[in-house]
Amino acid sequence: MKLLDKLIIKDFLKTYFFVVVMLVLIVLVLDFTEKNDAYIRNSVPTAEVLKYMGNYGLYLNNLLTPITVFISVIFITSKMAGRTEIIAILSSGISFMRLLRPFIFAAIMIGAASFLLNGWVLPQATGGVTRFKAVYLDKGKTDSETNVHIKVGENSYAYLNRFYKNNNLGYTFTLETIEDGKLLEKLSSDRIEWDTAKNVWTLKNWRLRQLKEDGEIYTVGEEMDTTLSISPDDFELPVNHHETLKLPELSRQIKVLEARGADNVSFYKIEHYVRFMSPFAAIILTFIGVIMSARKTRGGSGFQIAMGFLLAFVYIILFILSRTFAENGAEYPIFAVWLPNIIFALTGLVLYKTVPR
């Protein structure tokens, strides 16, 4: 059986690699066709386009992992079933669980590679895609943000009417300190600037109200330096910043945001959950794929492959929906993130009752 194990693992990984390359190339060609006019219009260098396609290909590989794993295992298993190899193996006294061992081992290898990609390689690729779009495809878009609300401390909240990223200049700034629902202090200024020499914020035409039990203290001034737990870099973060951080960086960022009391820390936590959840998908889908295609059918493997595509797309859609629910404030976000794996694992256990013995 050891020789057969090696053959199954070799065929599985070889087919998986082939399916990944074919699907990624198809999507990249479609993406290039769609963006080619923008490349020409913005005079994008060929080297930058190739670098973008490489980064985007890594992103697609991670996104399409459920499909590629499912199609690969169904193709290999249905081919074995069509040649009555599975019947011969089971007839020799080998259990179905023993037959599953090389498939699961190969799936673990794919899952481990996926974990390394998700944790350290893919974030760099995602950041490269984001930078490419910002530099070459999103030209002419405004370089400012309006109505910025940031929680800068446990009880401190900052507001900016408008912030310009190109010169680190903001207008209509307010910093409020609120404790137990009561306003204790309010600092306002017409303008706020980042001093690169001192690494502090400079307030122009500032006003400070301090509410005490025995009255109110009101002071004004033309200029004042102040230190906040934010810097201009916080205004330049892309929407998908949590996806561009390596696993250790993501863990550190979560601690920083928790210390700051930031409202968007949930996005980073959910991304952290996803990094550990995704590799298990390869194992679960491999288990289901072997069960679905272990029987010999007269129509060949076409139906099994079609079902593989369907179930893989169902998994991806369910994953997107569960992640959306988690990001929108689900009571148990870690459960919402793991829900697709839980559902498909239970489905696999039910299907296991139908396998040939």
NUTIMI-519357 format. One record per residue (C-alpha): residue number from 1; z, y, x. Coordinates in steps of 0.001 Angstrom, whole numbers, plus 500000, padded with zeros to 6 digits. Each point is the difference from the previous one (the first is absolute). Layout:
{pt NUM, {Z, Y, X}}
...
//
This chain:
{pt 1, {500000, 500000, 500000}}
{pt 2, {500540, 502354, 502959}}
{pt 3, {496263, 500017, 500738}}
{pt 4, {499267, 500775, 496369}}
{pt 5, {502623, 502784, 500095}}
{pt 6, {498222, 501621, 502929}}
{pt 7, {496620, 499723, 498277}}
{pt 8, {501331, 501549, 496777}}
{pt 9, {501720, 502856, 501844}}
{pt 10, {496886, 500654, 502090}}
{pt 11, {497672, 499994, 496968}}
{pt 12, {502407, 502140, 497969}}
{pt 13, {500357, 502702, 502654}}
{pt 14, {496285, 499933, 500829}}
{pt 15, {499048, 500380, 496335}}
{pt 16, {502614, 502694, 499498}}
{pt 17, {498630, 501997, 502936}}
{pt 18, {496436, 499633, 498699}}
{pt 19, {500929, 501104, 496458}}
{pt 20, {501965, 502983, 501361}}
{pt 21, {497091, 501158, 502158}}
{pt 22, {497447, 499618, 497200}}
{pt 23, {502053, 501808, 497328}}
{pt 24, {501059, 502821, 502350}}
{pt 25, {496411, 500518, 501201}}
{pt 26, {498720, 500181, 496424}}
{pt 27, {502583, 502622, 499029}}
{pt 28, {499403, 501991, 503210}}
{pt 29, {496248, 500090, 499351}}
{pt 30, {500597, 501254, 496460}}
{pt 31, {502496, 502584, 501270}}
{pt 32, {497576, 501202, 502692}}
{pt 33, {497188, 500320, 497446}}
{pt 34, {502239, 502061, 497738}}
{pt 35, {501214, 502352, 502756}}
{pt 36, {496816, 500242, 502083}}
{pt 37, {498977, 503344, 498451}}
{pt 38, {503427, 501439, 500825}}
{pt 39, {499700, 498751, 503594}}
{pt 40, {496653, 501761, 500392}}
{pt 41, {501135, 503168, 498225}}
{pt 42, {503130, 500327, 502140}}
{pt 43, {498308, 498884, 503268}}
{pt 44, {502513, 497204, 500552}}
{pt 45, {499663, 498429, 503498}}
{pt 46, {498832, 496384, 500006}}
{pt 47, {503012, 498927, 502074}}
{pt 48, {502366, 501453, 497385}}
{pt 49, {498164, 498191, 497199}}
{pt 50, {500229, 496691, 501859}}
{pt 51, {503695, 500579, 500697}}
{pt 52, {500590, 500795, 496330}}
{pt 53, {498166, 496835, 498922}}
{pt 54, {502111, 497932, 502391}}
{pt 55, {503235, 501467, 498603}}
{pt 56, {498771, 499658, 496436}}
{pt 57, {499008, 496394, 500694}}
{pt 58, {503589, 499189, 501030}}
{pt 59, {501244, 501629, 496795}}
{pt 60, {497528, 497940, 497938}}
{pt 61, {501045, 496808, 501771}}
{pt 62, {503579, 500538, 498872}}
{pt 63, {498967, 500988, 496476}}
{pt 64, {497704, 496994, 499557}}
{pt 65, {502370, 497413, 501483}}
{pt 66, {500804, 498392, 496600}}
{pt 67, {496284, 499583, 499296}}
{pt 68, {499049, 498740, 503448}}
{pt 69, {502863, 497491, 500167}}
{pt 70, {499342, 498693, 496510}}
{pt 71, {496253, 499635, 500502}}
{pt 72, {500471, 498306, 503380}}
{pt 73, {502481, 497390, 498809}}
{pt 74, {498005, 499239, 496838}}
{pt 75, {496793, 499603, 501995}}
{pt 76, {501611, 497599, 502502}}
{pt 77, {501940, 497964, 497419}}
{pt 78, {497127, 499697, 497511}}
{pt 79, {497695, 498861, 502817}}
{pt 80, {502530, 497301, 500938}}
{pt 81, {500341, 498989, 496349}}
{pt 82, {496222, 499860, 499583}}
{pt 83, {499775, 497509, 502881}}
{pt 84, {502874, 497963, 498428}}
{pt 85, {502067, 500639, 503133}}
{pt 86, {503054, 501057, 497983}}
{pt 87, {499810, 496812, 497893}}
{pt 88, {499861, 497928, 503177}}
{pt 89, {502951, 501859, 501538}}
{pt 90, {502182, 499599, 496908}}
{pt 91, {498951, 496356, 499587}}
{pt 92, {501217, 499251, 503513}}
{pt 93, {503551, 500831, 498922}}
{pt 94, {500186, 503570, 501237}}
{pt 95, {501706, 502312, 497521}}
{pt 96, {498428, 503157, 498671}}
{pt 97, {502774, 502066, 501592}}
{pt 98, {499117, 498461, 503381}}
{pt 99, {496356, 500901, 499368}}
{pt 100, {501109, 503576, 499372}}
{pt 101, {501707, 500295, 503399}}
{pt 102, {496986, 501107, 502114}}
{pt 103, {498888, 502460, 497313}}
{pt 104, {503470, 501556, 499837}}
{pt 105, {500204, 500115, 503799}}
{pt 106, {496699, 501869, 500188}}
{pt 107, {501181, 502322, 497227}}
{pt 108, {503182, 500710, 501986}}
{pt 109, {497847, 500930, 503000}}
{pt 110, {497966, 502378, 497808}}
{pt 111, {503201, 501407, 498494}}
{pt 112, {501524, 500601, 503449}}
{pt 113, {496827, 501754, 501153}}
{pt 114, {500057, 502052, 496791}}
{pt 115, {503625, 501018, 500661}}
{pt 116, {499148, 501185, 503515}}
{pt 117, {496978, 501902, 498694}}
{pt 118, {502020, 501586, 497174}}
{pt 119, {502867, 500944, 502259}}
{pt 120, {498297, 501357, 503097}}
{pt 121, {496168, 500054, 499898}}
{pt 122, {499032, 500959, 496457}}
{pt 123, {502128, 503197, 499901}}
{pt 124, {498010, 501389, 502937}}
{pt 125, {496742, 499041, 498300}}
{pt 126, {501099, 501617, 496730}}
{pt 127, {500990, 503156, 501870}}
{pt 128, {496581, 500028, 501668}}
{pt 129, {498249, 499738, 496630}}
{pt 130, {502142, 502838, 498618}}
{pt 131, {499288, 502273, 502978}}
{pt 132, {496265, 499253, 499863}}
{pt 133, {499815, 500963, 496326}}
{pt 134, {502032, 503173, 500597}}
{pt 135, {497850, 501137, 502949}}
{pt 136, {496504, 498992, 498923}}
{pt 137, {499918, 499258, 496268}}
{pt 138, {502494, 502478, 498508}}
{pt 139, {498670, 503143, 501683}}
{pt 140, {500431, 503203, 498053}}
{pt 141, {503141, 498872, 498221}}
{pt 142, {502901, 502405, 499932}}
{pt 143, {502443, 499809, 502900}}
{pt 144, {502992, 501032, 497929}}
{pt 145, {502502, 498576, 497543}}
{pt 146, {501397, 501689, 496910}}
{pt 147, {503302, 499626, 498165}}
{pt 148, {501620, 497886, 502712}}
{pt 149, {503384, 498484, 499101}}
{pt 150, {501913, 498187, 502766}}
{pt 151, {503517, 498618, 500092}}
{pt 152, {501219, 500977, 503483}}
{pt 153, {503585, 498769, 499747}}
{pt 154, {502436, 498154, 497797}}
{pt 155, {500592, 503122, 497908}}
{pt 156, {497261, 502330, 501282}}
{pt 157, {496609, 500592, 498391}}
{pt 158, {497142, 502107, 501419}}
{pt 159, {497084, 501558, 498115}}
{pt 160, {496809, 501676, 501224}}
{pt 161, {497470, 501685, 497771}}
{pt 162, {497277, 499412, 502597}}
{pt 163, {499889, 498597, 503533}}
{pt 164, {497053, 500402, 502390}}
{pt 165, {499761, 497111, 502473}}
{pt 166, {497620, 501714, 502431}}
{pt 167, {502520, 502696, 501000}}
{pt 168, {503285, 498445, 498753}}
{pt 169, {500615, 502902, 497635}}
{pt 170, {501606, 499838, 496570}}
{pt 171, {500625, 502482, 497195}}
{pt 172, {502757, 500370, 497383}}
{pt 173, {502547, 497714, 501619}}
{pt 174, {503229, 498908, 498293}}
{pt 175, {502805, 497792, 501301}}
{pt 176, {502674, 499030, 497453}}
{pt 177, {503255, 498158, 500563}}
{pt 178, {501127, 498189, 496857}}
{pt 179, {503133, 497898, 499685}}
{pt 180, {501191, 498230, 496843}}
{pt 181, {497368, 501856, 498013}}
{pt 182, {501223, 503433, 501165}}
{pt 183, {498030, 502438, 502125}}
{pt 184, {502089, 500898, 503049}}
{pt 185, {497480, 501862, 502141}}
{pt 186, {496461, 501329, 499719}}
{pt 187, {497950, 501240, 502953}}
{pt 188, {496677, 501704, 499209}}
{pt 189, {497316, 501676, 502080}}
{pt 190, {496542, 501447, 499478}}
{pt 191, {498575, 498117, 502970}}
{pt 192, {500950, 497141, 502314}}
{pt 193, {498431, 499239, 503393}}
{pt 194, {500400, 497198, 502524}}
{pt 195, {501013, 501231, 503452}}
{pt 196, {498398, 497565, 502461}}
{pt 197, {502026, 501360, 502940}}
{pt 198, {503412, 499503, 498366}}
{pt 199, {499040, 497185, 497601}}
{pt 200, {501693, 501835, 497134}}
{pt 201, {498884, 501687, 496794}}
{pt 202, {499957, 503793, 499852}}
{pt 203, {500672, 501655, 496639}}
{pt 204, {498499, 503402, 499226}}
{pt 205, {501688, 502358, 497478}}
{pt 206, {502712, 497523, 499145}}
{pt 207, {502718, 500132, 497314}}
{pt 208, {503114, 497840, 499877}}
{pt 209, {502211, 499465, 496942}}
{pt 210, {503266, 498128, 500483}}
{pt 211, {501899, 499159, 496824}}
{pt 212, {503772, 499821, 500510}}
{pt 213, {502826, 499436, 497576}}
{pt 214, {501111, 503597, 500379}}
{pt 215, {496515, 501513, 499755}}
{pt 216, {496603, 500211, 501621}}
{pt 217, {498997, 500983, 503532}}
{pt 218, {496531, 501483, 500307}}
{pt 219, {498405, 500797, 503360}}
{pt 220, {496492, 500982, 501050}}
{pt 221, {498070, 500355, 503249}}
{pt 222, {496553, 500426, 501493}}
{pt 223, {499884, 496926, 502233}}
{pt 224, {502119, 496891, 500570}}
{pt 225, {499558, 496703, 501822}}
{pt 226, {501135, 496859, 498235}}
{pt 227, {499891, 496270, 500681}}
{pt 228, {498813, 497588, 497319}}
{pt 229, {499594, 496231, 500083}}
{pt 230, {496236, 500449, 499554}}
{pt 231, {497225, 501157, 502319}}
{pt 232, {496322, 500916, 499475}}
{pt 233, {499133, 496360, 500652}}
{pt 234, {501611, 499115, 496671}}
{pt 235, {497385, 502107, 498210}}
{pt 236, {497117, 498313, 501806}}
{pt 237, {500875, 496464, 498963}}
{pt 238, {497188, 498246, 498090}}
{pt 239, {500656, 498565, 496570}}
{pt 240, {499941, 496487, 501463}}
{pt 241, {502271, 500836, 502937}}
{pt 242, {502171, 496949, 499323}}
{pt 243, {496943, 497786, 500554}}
{pt 244, {499285, 501520, 503442}}
{pt 245, {503377, 499160, 501566}}
{pt 246, {500647, 496910, 502101}}
{pt 247, {502832, 497802, 498776}}
{pt 248, {502691, 501410, 502378}}
{pt 249, {498822, 503568, 499247}}
{pt 250, {500117, 499253, 496274}}
{pt 251, {503607, 498791, 500272}}
{pt 252, {501001, 503159, 501911}}
{pt 253, {498212, 502238, 497505}}
{pt 254, {501890, 498374, 497130}}
{pt 255, {503304, 500802, 501716}}
{pt 256, {498934, 503615, 500594}}
{pt 257, {498938, 500482, 496381}}
{pt 258, {503180, 498356, 498695}}
{pt 259, {502108, 502330, 502163}}
{pt 260, {498016, 502945, 498687}}
{pt 261, {500261, 498779, 496415}}
{pt 262, {496224, 500200, 499553}}
{pt 263, {498582, 498987, 496654}}
{pt 264, {496967, 498208, 501477}}
{pt 265, {502025, 497475, 501993}}
{pt 266, {499175, 497361, 497370}}
{pt 267, {496331, 499964, 501104}}
{pt 268, {501059, 499138, 503550}}
{pt 269, {502422, 497314, 498836}}
{pt 270, {497346, 498399, 497808}}
{pt 271, {497564, 499988, 502918}}
{pt 272, {502713, 498288, 502048}}
{pt 273, {500409, 497334, 497299}}
{pt 274, {496217, 499478, 499850}}
{pt 275, {499744, 499448, 503756}}
{pt 276, {502307, 496962, 499677}}
{pt 277, {498616, 498783, 496670}}
{pt 278, {496271, 499938, 500806}}
{pt 279, {499968, 497129, 502566}}
{pt 280, {501462, 497579, 497446}}
{pt 281, {496960, 500525, 497763}}
{pt 282, {497844, 497944, 502387}}
{pt 283, {502381, 497029, 499735}}
{pt 284, {500336, 500149, 496205}}
{pt 285, {496269, 500426, 499378}}
{pt 286, {499201, 497164, 502408}}
{pt 287, {502369, 497729, 498072}}
{pt 288, {498281, 500871, 496713}}
{pt 289, {496511, 499760, 501501}}
{pt 290, {500486, 496453, 501288}}
{pt 291, {501368, 498876, 496640}}
{pt 292, {497106, 501562, 498063}}
{pt 293, {497240, 498485, 502117}}
{pt 294, {501428, 496575, 500916}}
{pt 295, {498091, 498210, 497234}}
{pt 296, {496391, 498914, 500414}}
{pt 297, {497723, 501660, 497413}}
{pt 298, {496406, 499218, 499116}}
{pt 299, {498973, 503641, 499984}}
{pt 300, {500920, 500524, 503643}}
{pt 301, {502307, 502695, 501374}}
{pt 302, {498365, 502988, 498289}}
{pt 303, {502463, 500047, 497096}}
{pt 304, {503029, 499731, 502295}}
{pt 305, {498738, 502854, 502180}}
{pt 306, {499406, 502140, 496903}}
{pt 307, {503540, 499239, 498809}}
{pt 308, {501261, 500850, 503473}}
{pt 309, {498387, 503443, 499802}}
{pt 310, {501431, 500520, 496522}}
{pt 311, {503562, 499009, 500894}}
{pt 312, {499888, 502013, 503233}}
{pt 313, {498896, 503098, 498096}}
{pt 314, {502758, 499370, 497456}}
{pt 315, {502494, 499874, 502867}}
{pt 316, {498721, 503275, 501488}}
{pt 317, {500079, 501762, 496621}}
{pt 318, {503503, 498679, 499312}}
{pt 319, {501108, 501162, 503455}}
{pt 320, {498601, 503510, 499415}}
{pt 321, {501654, 500229, 496583}}
{pt 322, {503374, 498736, 501233}}
{pt 323, {499946, 502438, 502934}}
{pt 324, {499151, 502842, 497622}}
{pt 325, {502941, 499067, 497771}}
{pt 326, {502286, 499909, 503045}}
{pt 327, {498827, 503430, 501210}}
{pt 328, {500438, 501463, 496522}}
{pt 329, {503707, 499262, 500003}}
{pt 330, {500491, 496350, 499095}}
{pt 331, {503693, 499093, 499823}}
{pt 332, {499541, 497188, 502529}}
{pt 333, {497050, 501001, 502223}}
{pt 334, {500354, 497032, 502353}}
{pt 335, {499674, 497638, 497018}}
{pt 336, {496938, 501910, 498754}}
{pt 337, {498358, 499714, 503427}}
{pt 338, {500685, 496266, 500210}}
{pt 339, {498949, 499323, 496392}}
{pt 340, {496395, 498863, 500824}}
{pt 341, {501292, 497450, 502507}}
{pt 342, {502647, 498775, 497561}}
{pt 343, {497483, 499580, 497162}}
{pt 344, {497429, 498220, 502169}}
{pt 345, {502645, 497787, 501622}}
{pt 346, {501167, 498856, 496560}}
{pt 347, {496372, 499499, 498980}}
{pt 348, {499483, 497826, 503061}}
{pt 349, {503021, 497848, 499128}}
{pt 350, {498647, 499480, 496478}}
{pt 351, {496536, 499107, 501327}}
{pt 352, {501564, 497558, 502448}}
{pt 353, {500839, 497743, 497055}}
{pt 354, {496240, 499518, 499442}}
{pt 355, {498970, 498950, 503535}}
{pt 356, {498569, 496506, 500603}}
{pt 357, {502527, 497486, 501304}}
//
